[in-house]
């Protein structure tokens, strides 16, 4: 066990540098910083107005919509595609993966180290971005927003949004790490997963539960109603309790990682594919 932990730590030290400072990942930083820039501009613009044209509750609903439709269905999803699918596929394209395979390193530890490095980047960027955007979107209300956070529901909402963003990185990270290892072009399965996740509100109740987004939206503290006529197509489903949604998502992610580790152990490198 000590040997495995040393191997995991060694892989993690190498991979986090490559993951955080990869030149290919510049667009992922833009995805994470975009909402922070927008909410900062919103704060500065509203500060200069004598009276705000909206309420604190309006900002709360706007942030909930931004979180569910931009973060969960956009930034975190595509960010995880870029981060995790390239952990193995980029090394195959650069023909450097065999250096790992030639060392006395358990491939399970290689998979775990790469996953943890990617997860660290995804959580820092997107959970941090979600928290910063939440703190900024209502800052122009001044003391009223501070009271909303410290003496109202704001602090609880901030915690749930941050936790949900981190769990989204856990779930989508496991999916796209597996895709990057098993598929020559991981963008094809990523496109299939994207369509499936976005069709989730309109699927039958049984099929809804075979997705990541179903469990994540149940964790969001503020509900965002769909506008007509889309709301007529939504299939109502009883939400999964928090005590079941979080362990269920973690368990599915773990199963995907175990399958990815098994595939890495059984697989062979073929740079000529």
C-alpha positions in Angstrom: 0.0 0.0 0.0 2.8 2.4 0.8 4.4 1.7 -2.6 1.1 2.4 -4.4 0.7 5.7 -2.5 4.2 6.7 -3.5 3.5 5.9 -7.1 0.2 7.8 -7.0 1.9 10.8 -5.4 4.7 10.7 -8.1 2.2 10.6 -11.0 0.1 13.4 -9.4 3.2 15.6 -9.0 4.0 15.2 -12.7 0.5 15.5 -14.0 -0.7 18.5 -12.1 2.0 20.7 -13.7 1.2 19.5 -17.2 -2.5 19.9 -16.6 -2.5 23.4 -15.0 0.1 24.8 -17.4 -0.9 23.1 -20.7 -0.9 25.6 -23.6 -3.8 23.7 -25.1 -5.9 24.6 -22.0 -6.1 28.4 -22.4 -9.7 28.2 -23.5 -10.7 26.3 -20.4 -9.4 29.3 -18.3 -11.6 31.6 -20.4 -14.6 29.4 -19.8 -14.1 29.6 -16.0 -13.2 33.4 -16.0 -16.1 34.4 -18.3 -18.9 34.4 -15.7 -16.6 36.2 -13.1 -15.9 38.9 -15.6 -19.6 39.3 -16.5 -20.8 39.5 -12.8 -18.0 41.9 -12.0 -19.2 44.2 -14.9 -22.7 43.8 -13.6 -21.6 44.9 -10.1 -19.7 47.9 -11.4 -22.5 49.0 -13.8 -25.2 48.7 -11.2 -23.2 50.6 -8.6 -23.2 53.6 -10.9 -27.0 53.7 -11.1 -29.1 55.7 -8.7 -31.6 52.9 -8.3 -31.4 49.3 -9.4 -34.1 48.1 -11.8 -34.3 44.6 -10.2 -34.4 43.0 -6.8 -32.1 40.8 -4.9 -34.4 37.9 -5.6 -34.1 38.6 -9.4 -30.3 38.3 -9.1 -30.7 35.0 -7.2 -32.8 33.5 -10.0 -30.5 34.9 -12.7 -27.5 33.3 -11.0 -29.5 30.0 -10.7 -30.2 30.1 -14.4 -26.5 30.9 -15.2 -25.3 28.1 -13.0 -27.7 25.4 -14.5 -27.4 26.4 -18.1 -23.9 27.8 -18.4 -21.9 26.1 -15.8 -23.5 22.6 -15.6 -24.5 22.3 -19.3 -21.7 24.3 -20.8 -18.5 25.4 -19.0 -18.0 22.5 -16.7 -19.1 19.9 -19.3 -16.8 21.2 -22.0 -14.1 22.1 -19.5 -14.0 18.4 -18.4 -14.0 17.3 -22.0 -10.9 19.4 -22.6 -9.1 18.5 -19.3 -9.9 14.8 -18.9 -10.1 13.4 -22.4 -6.6 14.7 -23.2 -4.9 13.2 -20.2 -4.3 9.9 -22.1 -5.2 10.9 -25.6 -2.7 13.8 -25.8 0.1 11.6 -24.7 -0.9 9.0 -27.3 -0.8 11.7 -30.0 2.6 13.0 -28.7 3.9 9.4 -28.4 5.0 9.8 -24.8 2.6 7.4 -23.0 5.0 4.5 -23.3 7.4 6.2 -20.9 4.9 5.7 -18.2 4.2 2.1 -19.3 8.0 1.2 -19.3 8.3 2.1 -15.6 7.4 -0.3 -12.7 4.2 1.6 -12.2 0.8 0.1 -11.6 -1.5 1.4 -14.3 -4.3 1.7 -11.8 -2.1 4.3 -10.0 -1.5 6.0 -13.3 -5.2 6.3 -14.0 -5.8 7.5 -10.4 -3.0 10.1 -10.6 -4.1 11.5 -13.9 -7.7 11.7 -12.7 -6.8 13.5 -9.5 -4.7 16.0 -11.3 -7.5 16.8 -13.8 -10.0 16.9 -10.9 -7.8 19.4 -9.0 -7.8 21.7 -12.0 -11.5 21.4 -12.7 -12.5 22.0 -9.1 -10.2 24.9 -8.6 -11.4 26.6 -11.8 -15.1 25.9 -11.9 -16.0 25.5 -8.3 -13.9 28.6 -7.6 -15.5 30.5 -10.5 -19.1 29.5 -9.4 -18.4 30.8 -5.9 -16.8 34.0 -7.1 -19.7 34.7 -9.5 -22.2 34.1 -6.7 -20.4 36.6 -4.4 -20.2 39.2 -7.1 -23.6 39.1 -8.8 -25.5 40.9 -5.9 -22.6 42.9 -4.5 -24.1 46.1 -5.8 -26.8 45.8 -3.2 -24.1 46.5 -0.6 -25.1 45.7 3.0 -28.3 44.1 1.9 -26.4 41.4 0.0 -24.0 40.9 2.9 -27.0 40.4 5.2 -28.5 38.0 2.6 -25.3 35.9 2.7 -24.5 35.9 6.4 -28.0 36.1 7.9 -30.1 34.7 5.1 -30.1 31.7 2.7 -27.1 33.1 0.8 -24.4 31.1 2.6 -26.3 27.9 2.2 -26.8 28.5 -1.5 -23.2 29.3 -2.0 -22.2 26.0 -0.4 -24.6 24.0 -2.5 -23.5 25.7 -5.7 -19.8 25.1 -5.0 -20.5 21.5 -4.0 -22.6 20.9 -7.1 -19.8 22.3 -9.3 -17.3 20.1 -7.7 -19.5 17.0 -8.1 -20.0 17.9 -11.7 -16.3 17.8 -12.2 -16.1 14.4 -10.4 -18.8 12.9 -12.6 -18.0 14.3 -16.0 -14.3 13.8 -15.2 -14.7 10.1 -14.8 -16.8 9.9 -18.0 -14.3 11.7 -20.2 -11.2 10.2 -18.7 -12.7 6.8 -19.8 -13.5 8.3 -23.3 -10.0 9.6 -23.7 -8.5 6.2 -23.0 -10.9 4.0 -25.0 -11.8 6.1 -28.0 -9.5 7.3 -30.8 -11.6 10.5 -31.2 -13.2 11.3 -27.7 -15.1 14.2 -29.2 -17.6 11.7 -30.8 -18.7 10.1 -27.4 -18.6 13.6 -25.8 -21.1 14.9 -28.4 -23.4 11.9 -27.7 -23.2 12.5 -24.0 -23.9 16.2 -24.5 -27.0 15.5 -26.5 -28.2 13.0 -23.9 -27.6 15.3 -21.0 -29.5 18.2 -22.6 -32.4 16.0 -23.5 -32.7 14.9 -19.9 -35.7 17.2 -18.9 -37.8 15.7 -21.7 -36.9 12.0 -21.2 -39.1 9.5 -19.4 -38.5 9.2 -15.7 -36.6 5.9 -16.0 -34.2 7.3 -18.6 -33.7 10.6 -16.7 -31.8 8.8 -14.0 -29.1 7.5 -16.4 -27.3 10.8 -16.6 -25.1 13.1 -14.5 -27.2 16.3 -14.9 -30.3 14.7 -13.3 -28.6 14.4 -10.0 -26.8 17.7 -10.2 -29.9 19.8 -10.9 -31.6 18.2 -7.9 -28.8 19.6 -5.7 -29.2 23.2 -7.0 -30.8 25.3 -4.2 -32.9 27.6 -6.5 -35.2 26.1 -9.2 -35.2 27.7 -12.7 -38.6 27.3 -14.5 -38.4 26.6 -18.2 -40.2 29.1 -20.4 -43.2 28.0 -22.6 -43.6 26.1 -24.7 -40.6 24.0 -23.5 -42.2 23.6 -20.0 -45.1 21.6 -21.7 -42.6 19.0 -22.9 -40.9 18.4 -19.5 -41.6 15.1 -17.9 -42.1 15.6 -14.1 -40.0 13.2 -12.0 -39.7 13.0 -8.2 -36.3 14.5 -7.3 -33.7 12.2 -5.9 -33.0 12.9 -2.2 -29.7 14.5 -1.4 -28.6 11.6 0.8 -29.0 9.3 -2.2 -28.0 11.7 -5.1 -24.5 12.5 -3.8 -23.4 8.9 -2.9 -25.0 7.6 -6.1 -23.0 10.0 -8.3 -19.8 9.2 -6.4 -20.5 5.5 -6.8 -21.1 5.7 -10.5 -17.9 7.8 -10.9 -15.9 5.2 -9.0 -17.3 2.4 -11.2 -16.2 4.3 -14.3 -12.7 4.8 -12.9 -12.4 1.2 -12.0 -13.4 0.2 -15.5 -10.9 2.8 -16.9 -8.1 1.4 -14.7 -9.0 -2.2 -15.8 -8.9 -1.1 -19.5 -5.5 0.6 -18.9 -4.1 -2.5 -17.4 -5.3 -4.7 -20.2 -4.6 -2.3 -23.1 -1.6 -2.0 -25.3 -0.2 1.1 -26.9 -0.6 1.5 -30.6 0.6 4.9 -31.9 -0.3 3.9 -35.4 -4.0 3.9 -34.9 
